[in-house]
Amino acid sequence: MTRARWSELNRDSPLMHKAFSLESVFDEVVFIVGPILSIGLCTVWFPAAGPLLAVVFLTVGGYLLVARRATEPPPHPQEGKSGPGTLRSAGLKVLISTFAAIGVVFGAVDVTTVAFADERGHKAAASLVLAAYALGSCVAGIVFGTLRPGRPPHQRFLLGVGFLAVTTLLPLSADNLWLLAVALFVSNLAVAPTLVTAMSLVERFVPRGQLTEGMTWTSTGLTLGVSIGASAAGVLVDSFGARTAFALPAGAAVLALLIAFLCRRRLRPVPQGPGTAPQAPGTGGHASTERSPDQGQLA
């Protein structure tokens, strides 16, 4: 919902790229501070302290967001009902599938990192290693927000997933927490730019009235992958050890690259002629013409 607000506020502005990058940086700051704060409270105070604090943050933050009526996107009920479903977009399906594979990377890395630290007798240090993991994406988001992208979004997305696939192999060679922290920092440098670019692609694949739904589908794919990755990583850690279990996120990242590469044509919006909104191949010609002016120029 926050990204949908950014889209509405900056729809005709070059600030959209910076807004999405800033949003990604905020996400990563949370992932840096959250594990450290939560693990500290749970171990020093009482076990439920971390989850209880999360409930407080969620309640207060949710209320503050809902209360900001001035930035709330106007509803488009007729457009949303009359247009095709968001899943009719072939490009969005590719993004959801790729996000699911990337989610496996996130879920598996979290669980395996904690197990890796525990095996070496420094379980509490796992929060610092995961903070370094999030810091990589945070730094990349800050730098990416200051740049003016020179390539089309579909190309940037493919490059980002490719970098993730290569660098996710690094933790397999780490034999101590310091090396693991460095490896995870480097591997996460691609995350913020890739997710920011994906949000730009979602805008092209769905009508304006279904933008929030389109972004929700990509987040759903990511969350599904996180769940699968966390549970599968637990099984692998118990069976083969934490270091070997890092093969799961590496394999998932390679799978994400294969999906994005093999379906790259569907990620490229195709102009349909003067005055017609861009649409992704495979949408069957049902894409809505309710698009912003900058979308046509970007295509």
N, C-alpha and C positions, 0 to 999 in steps of 0.2 A: 504493500500500500504506500510505503514511503517512496519507492521508485516511481510509482504511478503519479504521485504528486510532483516529483521532479520533472517528469515527462510533460505534465500539463503546464507547469510554470515556465519551462524552457523549450517549449515545443518549436518555436521559431527562432531559437537563439543558439549560437555556437557554444553557449555555456553548458549545454546538455552533457557533453563529454566530461567537463570538469565536475559537474554535479554528480554523475554516476561514479566518477573516480573518488570524489570526496565521500560518498556513501560507502564505497568499498573500504576506504581507509577507516571510517568509523567502525565498520564491522570488524575489521582486523584488530583495532584497538581493544574492542570488547573481548576478542578471543585471546589477546595478550594478557589483559588484566583479569579476566574472568577466572581462568584456571588457577592462577596464583592466589587470588583472593579466596576462592571457594575452598581449595585444598587447605589453605592456611586456617580458615575458620573451622573447617571440619576436623582438623587434627588438633588445633589448639583449644577450641571452644567445645563444641559438641557436634556429633556427626550430621545432624539435620540443619546445622547453621547455614551451610552453603545453599542447599535447596530453598530454605526459608527466605534467604536474602534474594534469591532469584525470583521468588514469588512477589516480593516487595518491588523489585525493579520492574518486573513485567506489568504489575498493576499500575504503578505510578507512570511508567513510560507509555503504556497503552492509553491511559486517561489523557495524558498530555498530547498525544497524537490525535486522538479523537476530538479533543477540545479545539484543535487548530482548524476551525471551520473555514478560515479565509484561504487556506491552501488546498482545500478539498476539491478534487476534480468534479466538475459538474456531471451529473448522470446523463447517459445517452440511452434511455430505455428502448426507444424505437429502433435505433441502430443496432443495439445488442440483440433484439429479438428477431429482427428481419434478416440479419446477416447470417452467414454460415457459421458453424461452430469453429472454435479456434483450432481444434484438432484436424480440421480439413486441410490445414496448411502443412504441406510436406516439410517445409523448412523448420517449422516449430517441432515437428516430430523428431527431426534430426537433433535439434537442440535438447529436447527432453531426454532422448536416448544417450546423448553425449554427457549431459549433466548427471544422469544416473550412474554412468561409469566413473565420472569424476567424484561423485558422492562416495562411491566405494573406496576411492583413494583416501578421502578425508576420514571416513569412519574407521578404516583399517589402520591408518597412521596413528590416530588417537589411542586406540586400544593397544596396538603393538608397542608404541613408545612407552606407555606406562609399564607394560610387561618387561620391556627391555631394561628400563631403569630398575625395576624390582629385582630382576635377575642379578643385577650388579650391586644390590644392596643399597640403592639410593632412590627409592620409590618417590620420595617427596620432590626430588629433582626433576621428575617428569614434567611438572608444571612449567619449569624454566625452559625445558627443551621444547615443549609445545608453544611457549611464548615466543621462542626464536622462530618456530615454524610460522606462526601468524605474523611475526615481524617482517618476514620476507615479503609477504603479500602487501603488508602495510607500506613498506618502502616503495615497492613497485607501483602501488596505487598512487602515491604522492608524485612520483616521477612521471607516471603515465598521464596524470591529470594536467601536468604542465606542458605536455607535448601536443603538437597538432598532428593527428594521424595522417600519414601519407598514403596508406593503402586502404582499399575498400574493406568494410567490416568482415566480410566472409573470408578474406585472405588473412586478416589479422587474427580471426578466431582460429583458423587452421594452424597458423604459426604458434599461437599461444598453447594450443593443445599439444602440438609437436614438441615444444620446449618442455612442457610438463611431463610428457612421456619419456623423454631422454633423462631429465634430471631426477625423476622418481626412482631411477635405478641406483642413485648414489647411496641411499641408506643401506643397501645390501652389503656395501663394503665397509660400513662403520663398525668398529669393534669397541668403542667407548662412547660415553655420553657427549663429550666435546665434539667428536667427529660427527656424531648423529645430529647434534644441534646445527652444525655448519651445513650438513647435507640437506636437512629439512628446510633450513633458511633458503638455500639456493633453489631447491625444488619448488618452493612456494612463490618464487618471484613471478611465475607466469600466471598465478591464479587471479589476482585482481584485474590485470588487463584483459584476461580471457573472459571473466564474468561481466566486466563492463561492456566489452564488445558484444557479448551475447545479448545483453539488454537492448543494445542498439538494434540488433537483428530482430528481436521480438517485435519491436515497433514497426518493422517493415512487413512482418508476416501476418499481423492481425489488425482488424479495424480498430479505430480509436475507442469505440465503445466497449471493446473486449480486451483492451490493453492490460488491465489488472488481471483478468483471467489468464491471458497468455503468460504474464510474468509468474503467476501462481503455478501454472503447469510446469515451468522450468524449475521452480523451487521445489515442487513436489517430486520431480525426477531426482533432484539433488538429495532431498531428504530420504527418499526410498533407497538410494545408493548408500547413504551414510548408514542406514539401518542394516543393510545387507553386509556392508564392509565391516561394521563393528562385530556382528555376530560371527561372520566367517573368520575374521581375524582371531577371535577368541578360541575357536576350534583349532586353528593352525598353531597358535601359540602353545596350547596345551599339548598338541601332538608333536610338534617339531621344534619349538623354541621361538623366541621373539625375533632373533635375527633372520631366521629362515622365513618367518611370517611376513617380512617386508616384501617378499615376492608377490604377495597379493596386491598391494597398492601399485606396484610396478606393472603387474599384468593388467590391472584395471585401467591404468593410464594409457597403456599401449592399445587396449580395446577402444578407449575413447578416441584415440588418434585414428584408428582404423575406421570407426563409424564416421568421423568428421571427414576423413579423406575420401572414402568410398562414396559418400553422399554429398560431396562438396558442391555439385551442380545445384542441388536443392537449396543450398544456403545462399545462392546468388540470385537476388531479385531480378526479374526480367521486365524491362519497360514494355508496356503494351501499346505505346503510341501517345501522341500529344493529348494532354488532358486526362490521361488515365493513370491511376496509381500503380506503382510497382507491385508485383506479386512474385511469390516464389514459384519455381517450376513445380508442377504437380498439384496446384491448387484447383485445377479444373476451371479456371476462368471465373471463379466466384469471389475473388477478392474484392473487398469494399473499396469504393472510390473516395471514401471519406478519409483522406489522408492530409497530413500537413504539407505546406509548401516545401519545407526543407527536405522532406523525404523524397520527393520527386527529383530534386537537385542532386541529392546524395547518390541516387541510383545511377 
